[in-house]
Amino acid sequence: MSICAVAMDAQAHFNAGVCTPQAPVTLFVPPITLPNNLQVGEAIGYPSGYDFAGNGFVMRCRYTDWPLSQPVSANISVVNSPATGMTFNANGLTLPVYATSYPGVGFVMMAGDPSQHLKVITHTGVTLLDTKHNKPNGWGLQGRVYLVATGPITSGTIPGNTVARYMLTNVNIESPGAASVNFADTVILPPQKPTCRVTTPSLAMPLGQVPSRDFKGVGSSAGSVSRDITLDCAGGTGGILDVWITVTDQTEPGNRSNQLSLTRNSHARGVALQLLSGDRLVSYGPDSSGVGNPNQWQVANTGNGALTIPLTARYVQTASTIKPGTANGLASFTLSYR
């Protein structure tokens, strides 16, 4: 009976340590704007990761008649997150990548006691602090998380979730039985496209005097002058902006041909004007930026920086006989961004 009494007494001392989990450590990640051409294995969001720490302590304990030789260990493990088989290198550590519930987004975690260096955290658990004497009444936690691309990512919200559990050994832990590290909801934004400002709102394209003998018949062209529409595009974060343009005949707004009408005060006959953008012969459309506007065409895909739209003007013969005189045209351009 005395042996039994000794065993019960030892068990009584063993149960004398009681610990209470504190508020969960919640990691609030600011909205993340995806870069363009994100590669699998790259960090998303802050390249240096996101630090987290308990607000004071993650576990508070009281010890009554505790045997000095009885060790207490702090352990943390990744939970609710399957391993992807990928690894990520940071701070001189090789860390396993775990999946979030959001397609294409994983994470890695390193953590430690505030008095210790950060360690690689896995789903099998890692000891952060092991004590026998001077057992702390408050147990702290610090760490860092990196978000990692594991596949294609679309915009949306990563649901909040518990991703790590912190426990102590050889003590009784009150409800809920462990301290936790949680992700709050995290918003994923698409790459931000730039906005563009036209730096050449108007263009003068003087063709000068062109002899009628330079024309060789209906459909032939003569004279040439080139100018550029220029845009300054800025404010993007990796997104690509589609730039479209429509050129409108201001003398005959209903004109949908590739010949620009002469103005009412022009005196020449048998000629019209044409515009080219590179090798494209411009046809005219309504003064609208709407998608699908007649004779609208795409001029570029652009990020931040200067964008140039080249234009060349020339005369074209439209009748067998040309009457000399002034031959002016007036057109406007409307840009559309997508």
URURJO-V403084 format. One record per residue. N is the residue number from 1. RES is the residue in one letter. SS is DSSP state (@ for helix, = for strand, . for the rest). D_CENTER is the distance of its C-alpha to the mean C-alpha in whole Angstrom. Layout:
N;RES;SS;D_CENTER  N;RES;SS;D_CENTER
This chain:
1;M;.;71  2;S;@;70  3;I;@;68  4;C;@;66  5;A;@;66  6;V;@;64  7;A;@;62  8;M;@;61  9;D;@;61  10;A;@;58  11;Q;@;56  12;A;@;57  13;H;@;56  14;F;@;53  15;N;.;51  16;A;.;52  17;G;=;48  18;V;=;46  19;C;=;42  20;T;=;40  21;P;=;36  22;Q;.;35  23;A;.;32  24;P;.;29  25;V;=;26  26;T;=;23  27;L;=;20  28;F;.;17  29;V;.;14  30;P;.;12  31;P;.;9  32;I;=;6  33;T;=;3  34;L;.;1  35;P;.;4  36;N;.;7  37;N;.;9  38;L;.;8  39;Q;.;12  40;V;.;14  41;G;.;15  42;E;.;12  43;A;=;11  44;I;=;8  45;G;.;8  46;Y;.;11  47;P;.;13  48;S;.;16  49;G;.;15  50;Y;=;17  51;D;=;20  52;F;=;23  53;A;=;26  54;G;.;29  55;N;.;30  56;G;.;34  57;F;.;34  58;V;.;33  59;M;=;37  60;R;=;40  61;C;=;43  62;R;=;47  63;Y;=;50  64;T;.;53  65;D;.;56  66;W;.;53  67;P;.;55  68;L;.;53  69;S;.;53  70;Q;.;51  71;P;.;47  72;V;=;44  73;S;=;41  74;A;=;37  75;N;=;35  76;I;=;31  77;S;=;30  78;V;=;26  79;V;.;27  80;N;.;26  81;S;.;23  82;P;.;25  83;A;=;24  84;T;=;22  85;G;=;24  86;M;=;22  87;T;=;22  88;F;=;20  89;N;=;21  90;A;=;21  91;N;.;24  92;G;.;26  93;L;=;26  94;T;=;25  95;L;=;24  96;P;=;23  97;V;=;20  98;Y;=;21  99;A;=;19  100;T;.;18  101;S;.;19  102;Y;.;15  103;P;.;15  104;G;.;13  105;V;=;13  106;G;=;15  107;F;=;17  108;V;=;19  109;M;=;22  110;M;=;24  111;A;=;27  112;G;=;30  113;D;.;33  114;P;.;33  115;S;.;36  116;Q;.;34  117;H;.;32  118;L;.;29  119;K;=;29  120;V;=;27  121;I;.;27  122;T;.;28  123;H;.;29  124;T;.;33  125;G;.;33  126;V;=;33  127;T;=;36  128;L;=;34  129;L;=;38  130;D;=;41  131;T;=;44  132;K;.;48  133;H;.;49  134;N;.;48  135;K;.;46  136;P;.;43  137;N;.;43  138;G;=;40  139;W;=;37  140;G;.;34  141;L;.;30  142;Q;=;28  143;G;=;25  144;R;=;21  145;V;=;18  146;Y;=;15  147;L;=;13  148;V;=;13  149;A;=;12  150;T;.;15  151;G;.;14  152;P;.;12  153;I;.;9  154;T;.;9  155;S;.;8  156;G;=;11  157;T;=;13  158;I;=;14  159;P;.;18  160;G;.;20  161;N;=;22  162;T;=;25  163;V;=;23  164;A;=;26  165;R;=;30  166;Y;=;32  167;M;=;36  168;L;=;39  169;T;.;42  170;N;.;46  171;V;.;45  172;N;=;45  173;I;=;42  174;E;.;42  175;S;.;40  176;P;.;37  177;G;.;38  178;A;.;35  179;A;=;32  180;S;=;29  181;V;=;25  182;N;=;23  183;F;=;19  184;A;.;19  185;D;.;17  186;T;=;13  187;V;=;11  188;I;=;7  189;L;=;6  190;P;.;5  191;P;.;4  192;Q;.;7  193;K;.;10  194;P;.;13  195;T;=;16  196;C;=;19  197;R;=;23  198;V;=;26  199;T;.;28  200;T;.;31  201;P;.;32  202;S;.;35  203;L;.;37  204;A;.;40  205;M;.;41  206;P;.;45  207;L;.;47  208;G;.;50  209;Q;.;53  210;V;.;53  211;P;.;57  212;S;@;57  213;R;@;59  214;D;@;55  215;F;.;54  216;K;.;56  217;G;.;56  218;V;.;54  219;G;.;50  220;S;.;50  221;S;=;48  222;A;=;49  223;G;=;48  224;S;=;44  225;V;=;42  226;S;=;38  227;R;=;36  228;D;=;32  229;I;=;30  230;T;=;27  231;L;=;24  232;D;=;22  233;C;=;18  234;A;=;16  235;G;.;13  236;G;.;10  237;T;.;7  238;G;.;7  239;G;.;8  240;I;.;11  241;L;=;14  242;D;=;17  243;V;=;20  244;W;=;23  245;I;=;27  246;T;=;30  247;V;=;33  248;T;=;36  249;D;=;40  250;Q;.;41  251;T;.;45  252;E;.;44  253;P;.;41  254;G;.;42  255;N;.;42  256;R;.;40  257;S;.;42  258;N;.;41  259;Q;.;43  260;L;=;43  261;S;.;46  262;L;.;48  263;T;.;49  264;R;.;52  265;N;.;53  266;S;.;53  267;H;.;56  268;A;.;56  269;R;=;56  270;G;.;55  271;V;=;52  272;A;=;48  273;L;=;45  274;Q;=;42  275;L;=;38  276;L;=;36  277;S;=;33  278;G;.;33  279;D;.;35  280;R;=;34  281;L;=;37  282;V;.;36  283;S;.;37  284;Y;.;37  285;G;.;35  286;P;.;35  287;D;.;34  288;S;.;30  289;S;.;27  290;G;.;27  291;V;.;25  292;G;.;28  293;N;.;30  294;P;.;33  295;N;.;33  296;Q;.;29  297;W;=;28  298;Q;=;24  299;V;=;24  300;A;=;21  301;N;=;17  302;T;=;16  303;G;.;13  304;N;.;15  305;G;=;18  306;A;=;22  307;L;=;22  308;T;=;26  309;I;=;28  310;P;=;31  311;L;=;34  312;T;=;38  313;A;=;41  314;R;=;44  315;Y;=;47  316;V;=;48  317;Q;=;52  318;T;.;52  319;A;.;56  320;S;.;59  321;T;.;60  322;I;.;58  323;K;=;60  324;P;.;59  325;G;.;57  326;T;.;54  327;A;.;51  328;N;.;48  329;G;.;45  330;L;.;42  331;A;=;38  332;S;=;35  333;F;=;32  334;T;=;29  335;L;=;25  336;S;=;23  337;Y;=;19  338;R;.;17
